[in-house]
Structures are given as structure tokens and as C-alpha cells.
Amino acid sequence: MSSRILKCVDCGSYTLKKECACGGSAVTPHPPRFSPEDRYGKYRRQLKALAKEG
């Protein structure tokens, strides 16, 4: 079991379980850790630009 709090993507409530009581999946609400030497930043920006185009 994870020790971090998780947030349900469906109802927005917080839980410690991987699945919320409403049946939705729970993900971590924390952003990824920032690093100045971001090895995958270029690819993430390309993917974001492709998604924005349509």
C-alpha cells in the first residue's frame, strides 16, 4: 500500500487506496519533480504541440 495520499480522477476526493469508493481510479495529485537536466522535456513539449494541433 502506498503511503502517499491519492486523488480520485472521477469525483476528486482523496484516498489512500488505488481505487476510490466511487469506483474511479486514484492518481497522485503531486506534480513530477523538477530537474534542470530534464532528459525528456523535448519529447514532452513535442507531444504537447501535437496534441494541441489536433
Secondary structure, DSSP 8 states (H G I E B T S, - for coil): --SS-EEETTT--EESSSB-TTS-BEE--S-----SS-TTHHHHHHHHHHHHH-
